[in-house]
Amino acid sequence: MTKTSSMASHLSDQKPDTHSEIKSTSKPLWRKLLPVIVLVVGLVIAWASGVLDLLSFESLRENRDLLQGFVADNPVSSILVFMGLYVVSVALSLPIGSILTITGGFLFGAFLATSYVVVSATIGATIVYLAARYAFYDLMRAKAGNAVRRMEEGFAENAFSYLMVLRLIPIFPFWLVNLVPALLGVKLRSFVFGTMIGIIPGTFVYASIGDGLGALFDQGKTPDLGIIFEPRILTPIIGLAVLALLPVAYKKLRKRKIGANADE
């Protein structure tokens, strides 16, 4: 055997097995799905325990003095408990966001409640986003066709504007808007800031309802959760959504103009 062939044989023996290396570094499916499984199990437990039935306007009315007394005696603890409950409710996709926000307005006032809810909801939404991205993004990338990839590119290019619109106008469920950006590869920063800013108007509407909840209780009434869809409330929110889409329209017009100039 020549010296050259001996060296080649030696290098061949030292060459790593690429397939086994990829296999060893890739995480098992159960591990990738674990965050989502934890959230789903938490959701099932919450529904089965009946804890959701405890959060109602009737329960608020009956425990009004107790809750307000606890907030007055424990200002810091009450805020932390409220925000913790809100984070968990959003992370588990529990359908109690509106009544929790109203409860926050009832206990802390419209402005403070809005700030607590916006921070808590953003944290909870980010947990869902990260869990879905960790579990499903690679799989979707592997299975996605050209149409899905084009949609991903278009959404990612204007992610902040689109997220603002989806958060401002409650056409789709909150939990769905947490999942889709994760699957479409939206950057974490765009998701966080789009969510945080986009939910402020709607949150303030419901927190303001909660701020006046005591007066409604005194009259024997309960608030209308559909108030956000009334024209006097929805019209300015739609106006904000249109403003959020202006950068997207500008980009498209600019590209069209550049394309037209290139053709000339």
C-alpha positions, 0 to 999 in steps of 0.5 A: 500500500502506498503512503498516499492510500494509507493516509486516505484510508486513515482520514476515511476512518476518522470521518464522522458519520454525518447521519448518526451525528444528525440523529444524535443532535436532533431532539426526540419527538416527545421532547419537542412536544413536551411544552405543548403537552404540558399546556394541553394537560393544564387546559384539560385539568382547568376545564375538568376541575370546574374552576372556570365556573368560579369566575363569573359576574355573580361570583364577583358580586357575592365576593365584592367586599372580600376581594376589594378588602384583600386588594386594599390590605395586600396591594403588591400580593394582589397585583402579583396574584392577578397577573399570575392568574392572567398569564396562566389563563392565556398560556392555557388558552382559557376563554376567560380573558374578557371577564378577567380584564373586567375583574382587573378594572373592578379591582385596580381601576382602568389604567392600572388594570390595563397595564397589568393585563397587557404585560400578563397577556403578552407573557402568556401569549409568548409562552404559547408562541414559544411552545408552538414554535419549538414543537411544530415549526421544524415539522411545518418547514419540512412539510410546507409546500411553495404556497405556504412558504410564500405566505410565510415570507409575506407574513414575516416581511410585514409581521408587526403590521399584520399582528397589530391588525389581528390584535386590534380587531378581534376577528380571530380567537386570541389563542389562534393568533398566538399559534399562527405567527409561531408556525409562520416563522415570525420573529419573537421581537415582532410577536411580542411588540405587535401583541403588546401594542395591539391589545392595548385598546381592547384591554382598556375598553374592558378594563373601563367596564370593570372600573364601573362594575360596582355601579352596575352591581348596585343597579342589579345589572351586569356588563355587556361583553359585546360592547367592543363590537358597537360602532362607537367602540369598534370604529376608532379601533378599525381606524388604528388597524388601517393605520397599522396597514399603511406601512404594508401598503407603502411597501407594496406601492414602492415595489410596484413603482420600482418594478414599473421603472425597471421595465421601462 
